[in-house]
Amino acid sequence: MTTLTPARIQDMRSRNLAFWSCADVNRPLLGAWVGETTQPAIYTVAEEGEWLRPAQMIAAPFFDLIEHECRLAERLEIDLFMPAAPPPGVPWLEACLGMPVQVYRDAVWPHAILDPEEPLDSLQPAYSGEWIEALAEFMRDLVTEFAGRYPIAMPFLRGPIDVVAGMIETDRACLEFYDHPDQMARLIDFCAAAWQDISLRLQRIIPPFEGGYVCGGRWILAPAPSTYSSEDSTTFLSMATFRRFLLPADQRMADTFPYGFMHRHSVSGQNMAGLLEINPGWAIEITVDPMGPAVKDLIPLFRDLQAAGRPIILFGIAGESDLRELAESISPRGLCIIVQAESLEEGNHLLRAARRAAWR
């Protein structure tokens, strides 16, 4: 049973809903990411070096870790609702499209399904019914175990460009946009359609929580079904390439859910404004990369996105100086800041600093 009081839940709910509407608020929506992800839990069902099979991906071995993380989140002074969700480190969509998935020391990674010497038009990916059913069963088991106590969230299904880059390797994908653009468009369209099909099947399993649905990954409560996806591989794409190949897929995916967010990295600023053309109910999540650009150098990008009326999520803010920079430079309206810390104590320290800051 949750340890959150009804008054705290109501305050959290109000702040979450205000985020999506970019309503007037006195501070941003606040979250924290502490310590390790759920990745180590994969070793409860598979060993390092092993090829993961759908029959191994059952939910019960993950229950204790999910319970622990949800309880830990309630000890953080955050505004967000930690959900029960399939482990985000598993490349679910890639597996559901037939890509072999292998367990490594620090990752679970999909392998390419096209040899370098094979032509791109010979790649004809297809759904894996076993993996899709395994994921659906995982979701049903989460609902049975946790619904009513914690929100249930969608799994992390990567976006089309990330999946295609996995199918043929990233370096080849860069070249194929020029060498075989029609084939790249075909594969991106297929992956977008698969993302839609599988997402809609899984969404039907999820019950509402506190009158809404929580986005996995960043834990924000939305008033209607919500999800998220990623575009890590956009770091190597120009705006023109993004608009031609990926924007139509992103628009179609975002139109499938009233709310959600697209995950980006701060190094892909050259084409991020293209996301302003997807469903306005979707936020743009920007993971601030520790190797740069620095937060102060990203302020113009953040301002431009806010000026367009788009909610933004800034993930990975790790210092008080960056919090002060943000408070002095951008609006708290439609802004969610997720600090990153190594411990509960450090996380709450940064959250208190964010609350004390003089927001514009």
C-alpha positions in Angstrom: 0.0 0.0 0.0 1.3 3.5 -0.8 2.6 5.6 2.0 1.6 8.9 0.3 -1.1 10.8 2.1 -4.3 11.9 0.2 -3.2 15.5 0.5 0.2 14.8 -1.1 -1.4 12.7 -3.9 -3.8 15.6 -4.7 -1.0 18.1 -4.8 1.1 15.9 -7.0 -1.9 15.2 -9.3 -2.6 19.0 -9.7 1.0 19.8 -10.5 1.2 17.0 -13.0 -1.9 18.1 -14.9 -0.7 21.7 -14.8 2.5 20.6 -16.6 0.6 19.4 -19.6 -1.4 22.5 -20.0 1.6 24.8 -19.3 -0.5 26.5 -16.6 0.8 29.2 -14.3 2.8 27.6 -11.5 5.3 28.8 -8.9 7.9 26.3 -9.7 8.5 23.4 -12.1 7.3 19.9 -11.8 10.1 18.0 -10.0 11.4 14.5 -10.2 14.6 12.6 -9.3 16.5 9.6 -10.7 18.6 8.0 -8.0 21.3 5.3 -8.4 20.9 2.3 -10.6 18.2 1.5 -13.1 16.3 -1.8 -13.2 19.0 -3.2 -15.5 20.6 -5.5 -12.9 17.3 -7.3 -12.4 17.7 -9.0 -15.7 20.2 -11.3 -14.1 17.3 -12.9 -12.2 16.1 -14.4 -15.4 19.2 -14.7 -17.6 23.0 -14.9 -17.3 25.6 -12.6 -18.8 26.2 -13.6 -22.4 22.9 -15.4 -22.8 20.5 -14.8 -25.7 17.3 -13.7 -24.1 14.2 -15.8 -25.0 10.6 -14.6 -24.7 9.8 -17.5 -22.3 12.3 -16.1 -19.8 10.7 -12.7 -19.6 8.1 -13.3 -16.9 7.2 -10.5 -14.5 7.3 -12.3 -11.1 11.1 -12.2 -10.7 11.0 -8.4 -11.0 8.2 -7.8 -8.5 10.5 -7.3 -5.5 12.7 -4.7 -7.3 9.6 -2.8 -8.6 8.2 -2.7 -5.1 11.5 -1.5 -3.7 11.8 1.3 -6.4 8.2 2.5 -5.9 8.8 2.7 -2.1 12.1 4.5 -2.6 10.3 7.0 -4.9 7.9 7.8 -2.1 10.8 8.8 0.1 11.9 11.3 -2.5 10.4 14.8 -2.3 9.2 14.5 -5.9 5.9 15.4 -7.7 5.9 12.4 -9.9 4.2 9.0 -9.6 6.7 6.1 -9.9 4.9 3.3 -11.9 5.3 -0.4 -12.2 6.5 -1.1 -15.7 8.6 -3.7 -17.7 12.4 -3.1 -17.2 13.4 -0.3 -19.6 16.8 -1.8 -20.3 15.2 -4.6 -22.4 14.9 -3.6 -26.1 11.3 -4.7 -26.3 10.3 -3.5 -29.7 13.5 -4.8 -31.3 12.7 -8.3 -29.8 9.1 -8.0 -31.0 10.4 -7.5 -34.5 12.6 -10.5 -34.5 16.0 -9.1 -33.5 18.2 -11.4 -31.4 18.7 -9.9 -27.9 21.8 -10.6 -25.8 22.5 -9.9 -22.1 25.8 -8.1 -21.4 27.4 -6.9 -18.2 25.9 -3.5 -18.3 23.2 -3.7 -21.0 20.8 -5.9 -22.9 21.4 -5.3 -26.5 19.8 -6.2 -29.8 21.9 -7.5 -32.7 21.6 -6.6 -36.4 19.6 -8.8 -38.6 21.2 -7.8 -41.9 24.8 -8.8 -42.8 26.9 -6.0 -44.1 27.2 -7.5 -47.6 23.4 -8.0 -48.0 21.4 -5.4 -49.9 19.0 -3.2 -47.9 16.0 -4.3 -50.0 16.5 -7.9 -48.7 15.7 -6.8 -45.2 12.0 -7.8 -44.6 11.4 -7.6 -40.8 8.4 -9.3 -39.3 6.6 -9.5 -36.0 7.6 -12.1 -33.4 4.3 -13.3 -32.0 6.1 -15.0 -29.1 7.8 -11.8 -27.9 4.6 -9.7 -28.3 2.6 -12.2 -26.3 5.4 -12.4 -23.6 5.3 -8.6 -23.3 1.5 -8.5 -23.1 1.6 -11.3 -20.4 4.2 -9.3 -18.5 1.9 -6.3 -18.5 -1.1 -8.4 -17.4 0.9 -9.7 -14.5 2.0 -6.2 -13.4 -1.7 -5.2 -13.4 -2.6 -8.2 -11.2 0.3 -7.5 -8.8 0.4 -3.7 -8.5 -2.8 -2.1 -9.9 -4.5 0.0 -7.2 -1.3 0.5 -5.3 0.9 2.0 -8.0 0.3 3.2 -11.6 1.0 0.7 -14.4 3.0 2.2 -17.3 3.8 1.3 -20.9 7.1 -0.3 -21.7 9.9 1.6 -23.4 9.5 1.0 -27.1 12.3 2.8 -29.0 11.5 5.0 -32.0 11.9 3.9 -35.7 15.3 5.4 -36.3 16.8 3.7 -33.2 15.3 0.4 -34.2 16.4 0.6 -37.9 19.9 1.7 -36.7 19.9 -1.5 -34.6 18.8 -3.7 -37.5 21.6 -2.6 -39.9 24.1 -0.9 -37.5 24.3 2.8 -37.0 27.2 3.5 -39.4 25.4 1.8 -42.3 22.2 3.7 -41.5 24.0 7.0 -41.9 25.1 6.0 -45.4 21.8 4.4 -46.5 19.9 7.7 -46.1 21.9 8.8 -49.1 22.5 5.5 -51.0 19.0 4.0 -50.6 16.6 6.6 -49.3 13.4 4.8 -50.4 14.4 1.6 -48.6 15.2 3.6 -45.4 11.7 5.2 -45.7 10.2 1.8 -46.0 11.9 0.5 -42.9 11.1 3.6 -40.8 7.5 3.3 -41.9 7.4 -0.4 -40.9 8.8 0.3 -37.5 6.4 3.2 -36.9 3.5 1.0 -37.7 4.8 -1.8 -35.5 5.2 0.8 -32.6 1.6 1.8 -33.1 0.2 -1.7 -33.3 2.1 -3.1 -30.3 1.5 0.1 -28.2 -2.2 0.0 -28.8 -2.4 -3.6 -27.8 -0.6 -3.0 -24.6 -2.4 0.2 -23.7 -5.7 -1.7 -23.5 -4.3 -3.7 -20.6 -3.5 -0.7 -18.4 -6.1 0.6 -15.9 -6.3 4.3 -15.1 -4.6 5.6 -11.9 -5.9 8.7 -10.0 -8.0 9.6 -13.0 -5.2 9.4 -15.6 -2.2 7.4 -16.9 1.5 7.7 -16.0 4.3 7.9 -18.6 6.9 5.3 -18.1 10.5 6.5 -17.8 9.7 10.0 -16.5 6.6 9.2 -14.3 4.3 12.1 -15.2 0.6 11.6 -14.8 -1.4 12.7 -17.8 -5.2 13.0 -18.0 -5.5 10.4 -20.8 -3.5 7.5 -22.2 0.2 8.3 -22.5 3.5 6.7 -23.5 7.0 7.6 -24.7 9.6 6.8 -27.3 13.2 7.7 -28.2 15.2 9.1 -31.0 18.8 8.8 -29.8 20.0 8.3 -33.4 18.8 11.7 -34.5 22.2 13.0 -33.2 23.6 12.3 -36.6 20.8 13.7 -38.7 20.3 17.2 -40.2 17.0 19.0 -39.9 16.3 18.3 -43.6 16.9 14.5 -43.1 14.8 14.5 -40.0 11.9 16.2 -41.7 12.0 14.0 -44.7 12.3 10.6 -43.1 11.4 10.8 -39.4 8.9 13.6 -38.9 6.0 11.8 -40.7 6.7 8.7 -38.5 6.8 10.8 -35.3 3.6 12.5 -36.2 1.8 9.3 -36.9 3.1 7.7 -33.6 2.2 10.8 -31.5 -1.3 10.9 -33.0 -1.8 7.4 -31.5 -1.8 8.7 -27.9 -3.2 12.0 -26.6 -0.2 12.5 -24.3 3.4 11.3 -24.2 7.0 12.5 -24.7 9.8 12.0 -27.2 13.2 11.3 -25.6 16.1 13.2 -27.1 19.7 14.0 -26.1 21.0 17.5 -25.7 23.5 16.9 -28.5 20.6 16.6 -31.1 19.6 20.3 -30.9 20.1 20.8 -34.6 16.8 19.1 -35.5 14.9 19.2 -32.2 12.6 22.0 -33.3 11.1 19.6 -35.8 9.3 17.9 -32.9 7.2 21.1 -32.5 5.2 19.7 -35.5 4.0 16.6 -33.7 0.8 16.3 -31.5 0.9 19.3 -29.1 -0.1 16.9 -26.3 3.4 15.4 -26.4 6.3 16.9 -24.4 9.9 17.0 -25.5 12.2 15.3 -23.1 15.9 16.3 -23.2 18.5 14.3 -21.4 21.3 16.7 -20.6 24.5 14.9 -21.6 27.3 15.2 -19.0 29.9 15.7 -21.8 28.0 18.8 -23.0 26.6 21.1 -24.2 26.5 22.8 -20.8 23.1 23.8 -19.4 23.9 27.5 -19.9 24.5 26.9 -23.6 21.2 25.1 -23.9 19.1 28.0 -22.6 18.3 29.4 -26.0 16.9 26.0 -27.2 14.8 25.6 -24.0 13.4 29.2 -24.5 12.5 28.5 -28.1 10.6 25.3 -27.2 8.8 27.1 -24.4 7.9 30.0 -26.6 6.2 27.5 -29.0 4.0 26.4 -26.0 5.6 22.9 -25.8 6.0 21.2 -22.4 9.6 20.2 -21.9 11.2 17.7 -19.5 14.9 18.2 -18.6 16.5 15.0 -17.3 19.9 14.7 -15.7 20.3 18.0 -13.9 23.0 17.2 -11.4 24.1 20.4 -9.7 22.7 23.4 -7.8 24.4 25.9 -10.2 22.5 24.4 -13.1 19.2 24.7 -11.1 20.0 28.4 -10.5 20.8 28.9 -14.1 17.4 27.4 -15.2 15.5 29.4 -12.6 17.0 32.7 -13.8 16.5 31.9 -17.5 13.3 29.9 -18.3 9.7 29.7 -17.2 8.4 27.0 -14.8 5.3 26.7 -16.9 5.2 23.4 -18.8 8.6 22.6 -17.3 9.6 19.3 -15.5 13.1 19.0 -14.1 14.4 15.6 -13.1 17.5 15.8 -11.0 20.1 13.0 -11.1 21.8 11.8 -7.9 23.6 8.9 -6.5 21.7 8.7 -3.2 18.3 9.4 -1.7 19.9 12.2 0.5 21.6 13.8 -2.5 18.4 13.6 -4.5 16.3 15.3 -1.8 19.0 18.0 -1.4 18.8 18.9 -5.0 15.0 18.8 -5.0 15.0 21.3 -2.0 17.4 23.5 -3.9 15.0 23.5 -6.9 12.1 24.5 -4.6 14.1 27.3 -3.0 15.2 28.8 -6.3 13.5 32.1 -7.4 11.7 30.9 -10.6 10.8 33.5 -13.2 
